[in-house]
Amino acid sequence: MRSHTSPGLRARRLAAVALAGALVVGLGACGGDADSSEGAPAAAAGADGVDIEGVGSVEADDTLTKMLPAEVASAEKITVATNAPYPPFIDFVEEGNTEDFTGLDYDLLQAIAARLGLAAPFEQQPFDGLVPGLKAGKSDAIVGGITDNFERQATATFVDYTASGTGILVAGGNPEGIATMDDLCGRPVSAQKGSKQVDLLADFSKETCGSSPIEVTTFPQNTDAVQALLANKVDAVVATQVNLVDEAKKLSGKAEVVEDPDNPNGYQASPNGIGFDKADADLATAVQAALQSLMDDGTYAKILAKWEMEPIGLDKATIDAAID
C-alpha cells in the first residue's frame, strides 16, 4: 500500500477521476449502467509500437499493459528526466538542441514504453536535481547512467538494466603511468558533480591514500571534466567506465582508458537503474516486467549491440540490486 502519491501521478489521478465522473453522467443521461468492475483503461499512445533505428519495431503486450497503474494508463505516457550529454547512455541528437535525445537509455526507454503501450517523452534536467525532481513529481522516471545505490534508494526505486563500474581516463600514452586507483593518490582528478564517483574518490582517498589524498575537482558535466584533462589541469578523469570508453573513441588517441586487469568492468561494478518515486512501486514493477520481456525476445541485446555495450548487459531485470 502506498504511503503517499507523487504530485505528478496525483494530478493524473484527479484528472482520471474527473473524466470518470463525466462518463458516468453521460451514461446516466443515456439510461446506461456503468460497469464498476472495469479495470485500468487501455493505454492508447504507443499502442501501434515504435520503430527503433538499428533495432527494429517494438509492439505493446496486452498482458503487460494491464499491469500499469490506472493513472499512468490514462495519461498514455511516462515522462522521463535525464541529464545529457553522458554518452553512450544519453546524448543530444545535435549540439545546441536540448529537446531531442539519443543513446542507449533513450532507445531502451522507448522500447519499454512501447511494450507497455505508452509514449516516453524525455526532458533535460541538472544531474544533481534528478532524484529531488523525481520526488517533487517533475517526472515519472529518471535515467541516464544513474547508479543504483543505497543512498538513492532512500527516496527512489530502481529497475536495474545494466551493470558497470568506475573507470579512469588519462591522457593519450598515459604519461603519468596510472594503472590502478591506487595511483590516483596525491594527484589532481576530475569528476562530475553529484556522481557516484565523487563519493567513491573521497572514501578511497581516506581509506588508502594517507597523507597524499586525491585532489578532486568537480564539474557540472562529465564532458567538462574531460576537457580539464585535455587542458592538463588534472591527471585523470574518473567516471562510469563505459562512458569513458566512448569518450576515448571520440578523442582519437588524445585520451585512453586505463586497463585494470583486476577490474575489467570497472572498479566496484554496480547496477545502473531507471528510477521511480518509492510511492510508485507498481509502475516500477510494470517497467521491470516490460524490460524482462525485451531481454527474453532479444530486443534488449540488439539495443546493447547498437551502442557497443554488450559487456554491461544483464540476464535478468532486477529491482534495487545495489551493492553499495
C-alpha positions as CSV (number, residue, x, y, z in Angstrom):
1,M,0.0,0.0,0.0
2,R,1.3,3.4,-0.9
3,S,2.1,5.8,1.9
4,H,1.7,8.8,-0.4
5,T,1.3,9.7,-4.0
6,S,3.8,11.6,-6.1
7,P,2.5,15.0,-7.3
8,G,2.8,14.0,-11.0
9,L,0.7,10.9,-10.6
10,R,-1.7,12.6,-8.2
11,A,-2.6,15.1,-10.9
12,R,-3.2,12.3,-13.3
13,R,-5.4,10.5,-10.8
14,L,-7.5,13.6,-10.2
15,A,-7.9,14.0,-14.0
16,A,-8.9,10.4,-14.3
17,V,-11.5,10.8,-11.5
18,A,-12.9,13.9,-13.3
19,L,-13.1,12.0,-16.6
20,A,-14.7,9.0,-14.9
21,G,-17.3,11.3,-13.4
22,A,-18.1,12.9,-16.7
23,L,-18.5,9.4,-18.3
24,V,-20.9,8.3,-15.5
25,V,-23.1,11.4,-16.1
26,G,-23.1,10.8,-19.8
27,L,-24.1,7.2,-19.4
28,G,-26.8,8.2,-16.9
29,A,-28.3,10.6,-19.4
30,C,-28.5,7.7,-21.9
31,G,-30.1,5.4,-19.4
32,G,-27.0,3.0,-19.4
33,D,-25.3,1.3,-16.5
34,A,-21.6,1.8,-15.7
35,D,-19.5,-1.3,-15.2
36,S,-17.8,-0.6,-11.8
37,S,-15.7,-3.7,-12.2
38,E,-13.8,-2.4,-15.2
39,G,-10.0,-2.2,-14.6
40,A,-7.5,0.4,-15.8
41,P,-8.2,1.9,-19.2
42,A,-6.1,0.7,-22.1
43,A,-3.2,3.0,-23.0
44,A,-3.6,4.2,-26.5
45,A,-0.4,6.2,-27.0
46,G,2.3,3.9,-28.4
47,A,-0.2,1.1,-28.9
48,D,1.0,0.7,-32.5
49,G,4.5,0.2,-31.3
50,V,7.7,2.1,-32.2
51,D,10.5,1.6,-34.7
52,I,13.9,2.0,-33.2
53,E,16.7,2.6,-35.7
54,G,19.1,-0.2,-35.9
55,V,17.0,-2.4,-33.7
56,G,13.5,-2.9,-35.2
57,S,9.9,-2.5,-34.1
58,V,8.6,-3.0,-30.6
59,E,4.9,-3.6,-30.0
60,A,2.7,-3.5,-26.9
61,D,2.0,-6.6,-24.9
62,D,-1.6,-6.7,-23.6
63,T,-0.7,-8.7,-20.6
64,L,1.9,-6.2,-19.6
65,T,-0.3,-3.1,-20.3
66,K,-2.7,-4.5,-17.7
67,M,0.0,-4.1,-15.0
68,L,0.0,-0.4,-15.4
69,P,-1.5,1.8,-12.7
70,A,-4.8,3.3,-13.9
71,E,-3.5,6.9,-13.8
72,V,-0.5,6.1,-16.0
73,A,-2.6,4.1,-18.5
74,S,-4.9,7.1,-18.7
75,A,-2.1,9.6,-19.2
76,E,-0.8,7.3,-22.0
77,K,2.8,8.2,-21.3
78,I,5.6,8.3,-18.7
79,T,7.7,11.4,-18.6
80,V,11.5,10.7,-18.3
81,A,14.0,13.2,-16.9
82,T,17.7,12.8,-17.8
83,N,20.9,14.8,-18.0
84,A,22.8,14.8,-21.3
85,P,25.4,14.6,-22.6
86,Y,26.5,11.4,-20.9
87,P,27.2,9.0,-23.8
88,P,26.7,6.2,-24.6
89,F,23.8,6.3,-22.1
90,I,22.3,9.6,-23.2
91,D,23.2,12.4,-25.5
92,F,21.6,15.1,-27.7
93,V,20.9,14.4,-31.3
94,E,22.6,17.6,-32.2
95,E,24.6,20.1,-30.3
96,G,22.6,23.1,-29.1
97,N,19.3,21.2,-29.3
98,T,18.3,20.1,-25.7
99,E,15.0,18.7,-26.6
100,D,15.9,15.7,-28.9
101,F,17.8,12.8,-27.4
102,T,19.7,9.7,-28.4
103,G,21.6,7.0,-26.7
104,L,21.3,3.5,-25.1
105,D,19.0,4.7,-22.4
106,Y,16.8,6.7,-24.8
107,D,16.4,3.6,-27.1
108,L,15.7,1.3,-24.1
109,L,13.1,3.6,-22.5
110,Q,11.3,4.0,-25.9
111,A,11.2,0.2,-26.2
112,I,10.0,-0.3,-22.6
113,A,7.3,2.3,-23.0
114,A,6.2,0.8,-26.4
115,R,5.9,-2.6,-24.8
116,L,3.6,-1.1,-22.2
117,G,1.6,0.8,-24.9
118,L,2.9,4.2,-23.8
119,A,5.0,7.1,-25.1
120,A,8.1,8.2,-23.2
121,P,9.0,11.9,-23.7
122,F,12.4,13.0,-22.4
123,E,13.3,16.3,-20.8
124,Q,16.7,17.7,-19.7
125,Q,17.4,18.4,-16.0
126,P,20.6,19.0,-14.0
127,F,22.1,15.7,-12.9
128,D,22.1,16.5,-9.2
129,G,18.5,17.6,-9.5
130,L,17.2,14.3,-11.0
131,V,16.4,12.5,-7.8
132,P,14.9,15.6,-6.0
133,G,12.9,16.4,-9.1
134,L,11.5,12.9,-9.2
135,K,10.5,13.2,-5.6
136,A,8.8,16.6,-6.4
137,G,6.8,15.0,-9.2
138,K,8.6,16.7,-12.0
139,S,8.8,13.4,-13.9
140,D,7.7,9.8,-13.6
141,A,11.1,8.3,-14.1
142,I,14.8,9.3,-14.3
143,V,17.6,7.7,-16.4
144,G,21.0,8.4,-17.7
145,G,23.7,6.0,-16.5
146,I,22.4,6.6,-12.9
147,T,24.0,4.2,-10.4
148,D,21.5,2.3,-8.2
149,N,22.9,2.7,-4.7
150,F,21.6,2.6,-1.1
151,E,21.6,6.3,-0.6
152,R,19.4,6.9,-3.7
153,Q,17.1,4.0,-2.7
154,A,16.1,6.1,0.4
155,T,13.9,8.1,-2.0
156,A,13.7,6.2,-5.2
157,T,13.1,2.6,-6.5
158,F,15.4,1.5,-9.3
159,V,14.7,-1.0,-12.1
160,D,18.3,-2.2,-13.0
161,Y,19.1,-2.6,-16.6
162,T,22.9,-2.7,-16.9
163,A,25.9,-3.0,-14.5
164,S,29.2,-1.1,-14.8
165,G,32.0,0.1,-12.7
166,T,34.2,3.2,-12.3
167,G,36.9,3.7,-14.9
168,I,39.9,6.1,-15.2
169,L,40.6,8.2,-18.3
170,V,44.1,9.5,-18.8
171,A,45.9,11.5,-21.5
172,G,47.0,9.5,-24.6
173,G,50.0,7.4,-23.9
174,N,49.3,7.5,-20.2
175,P,52.3,9.8,-19.4
176,E,51.8,9.6,-15.6
177,G,51.8,5.8,-15.7
178,I,48.5,5.5,-13.9
179,A,47.5,1.8,-13.7
180,T,45.0,1.4,-10.8
181,M,43.0,3.5,-8.4
182,D,46.0,3.5,-6.0
183,D,47.9,5.6,-8.5
184,L,45.5,8.5,-8.1
185,C,46.7,9.2,-4.6
186,G,48.2,12.7,-4.4
187,R,47.1,13.6,-8.0
188,P,44.5,16.1,-9.3
189,V,41.5,14.2,-10.6
190,S,38.2,15.5,-12.1
191,A,34.7,14.0,-11.8
192,Q,31.1,15.1,-12.5
193,K,29.3,16.9,-9.7
194,G,26.7,14.7,-8.0
195,S,28.0,11.5,-9.5
196,K,28.8,8.3,-7.5
197,Q,32.5,8.8,-8.4
198,V,32.8,11.9,-6.1
199,D,31.9,9.9,-3.0
200,L,34.0,6.9,-4.2
201,L,37.1,9.1,-4.6
202,A,36.6,10.6,-1.2
203,D,36.2,7.3,0.5
204,F,39.0,5.7,-1.4
205,S,41.3,8.6,-0.6
206,K,40.5,8.5,3.1
207,E,41.0,4.7,3.3
208,T,44.0,4.3,1.1
209,C,46.0,7.5,0.3
210,G,47.0,8.6,3.8
211,S,49.0,11.8,3.7
212,S,48.7,12.0,-0.1
213,P,44.9,12.5,-0.7
214,I,43.4,12.6,-4.1
215,E,42.7,16.2,-5.2
216,V,39.2,16.1,-6.6
217,T,37.7,18.9,-8.8
218,T,34.1,18.5,-9.8
219,F,32.3,19.9,-12.9
220,P,28.7,20.2,-13.9
221,Q,29.1,17.9,-16.9
222,N,31.3,14.9,-17.5
223,T,32.4,16.5,-20.7
224,D,33.8,19.4,-18.7
225,A,35.8,17.0,-16.6
226,V,37.3,15.5,-19.7
227,Q,38.2,19.0,-21.0
228,A,40.1,19.6,-17.8
229,L,42.2,16.5,-18.6
230,L,42.9,17.7,-22.2
231,A,43.9,21.1,-20.8
232,N,46.4,19.4,-18.4
233,K,44.5,20.7,-15.4
234,V,44.1,17.2,-14.0
235,D,46.0,13.9,-14.4
236,A,42.8,11.8,-14.8
237,V,39.1,11.7,-15.1
238,V,37.0,9.3,-13.0
239,A,33.6,8.3,-14.3
240,T,31.5,5.3,-15.3
241,Q,33.9,3.2,-17.4
242,V,31.6,2.6,-20.4
243,N,31.2,6.4,-20.7
244,L,34.9,6.9,-20.7
245,V,35.4,4.2,-23.3
246,D,33.0,6.2,-25.5
247,E,34.8,9.5,-24.8
248,A,38.2,7.9,-25.7
249,K,36.9,6.8,-29.1
250,K,35.8,10.3,-29.8
251,L,39.1,11.8,-28.8
252,S,41.1,9.6,-31.3
253,G,44.2,9.0,-29.2
254,K,44.2,12.2,-27.2
255,A,43.0,10.1,-24.2
256,E,42.7,6.5,-23.2
257,V,41.0,4.3,-20.6
258,V,43.3,2.6,-18.0
259,E,43.0,-1.2,-18.3
260,D,43.0,-2.7,-14.8
261,P,43.2,-6.5,-15.1
262,D,41.7,-6.9,-11.6
263,N,38.7,-4.8,-12.5
264,P,38.0,-5.4,-16.2
265,N,34.4,-3.9,-16.0
266,G,35.5,-1.1,-13.8
267,Y,36.1,-0.5,-10.1
268,Q,33.2,-1.6,-7.9
269,A,30.9,-2.6,-10.8
270,S,27.3,-1.9,-9.8
271,P,23.9,-1.7,-11.4
272,N,22.6,1.3,-13.3
273,G,18.9,1.8,-12.9
274,I,15.7,3.6,-14.1
275,G,14.5,5.5,-11.1
276,F,10.9,5.9,-9.8
277,D,9.5,7.5,-6.8
278,K,9.2,5.0,-4.0
279,A,5.4,5.6,-3.9
280,D,5.2,4.4,-7.5
281,A,6.4,0.8,-6.9
282,D,3.6,-0.6,-9.0
283,L,4.8,1.4,-12.0
284,A,8.4,0.2,-11.4
285,T,7.1,-3.4,-11.3
286,A,5.4,-2.9,-14.7
287,V,8.6,-1.5,-16.2
288,Q,10.6,-4.4,-14.8
289,A,8.3,-6.8,-16.5
290,A,8.5,-5.0,-19.8
291,L,12.3,-4.9,-19.6
292,Q,12.4,-8.6,-18.9
293,S,10.2,-9.2,-22.0
294,L,12.7,-7.2,-24.1
295,M,15.5,-9.3,-22.7
296,D,13.7,-12.5,-23.4
297,D,12.8,-11.7,-27.1
298,G,16.3,-10.3,-28.0
299,T,15.4,-6.6,-28.3
300,Y,17.5,-5.7,-25.3
301,A,20.5,-7.4,-26.8
302,K,20.0,-5.6,-30.1
303,I,20.0,-2.2,-28.3
304,L,23.2,-3.1,-26.4
305,A,24.8,-4.2,-29.6
306,K,23.8,-1.0,-31.4
307,W,25.7,1.1,-28.7
308,E,28.5,-1.5,-28.4
309,M,27.7,-2.0,-24.7
310,E,27.2,-5.8,-24.6
311,P,29.7,-6.2,-21.7
312,I,27.4,-4.3,-19.3
313,G,24.3,-6.3,-20.1
314,L,22.2,-8.3,-17.6
315,D,20.3,-11.6,-18.0
316,K,17.6,-10.6,-15.6
317,A,15.8,-7.3,-14.9
318,T,16.1,-6.6,-11.1
319,I,14.8,-4.0,-8.7
320,D,17.1,-2.2,-6.2
321,A,20.1,-4.6,-6.6
322,A,22.6,-2.0,-5.4
323,I,25.9,-3.3,-4.0
324,D,27.0,-0.2,-2.0
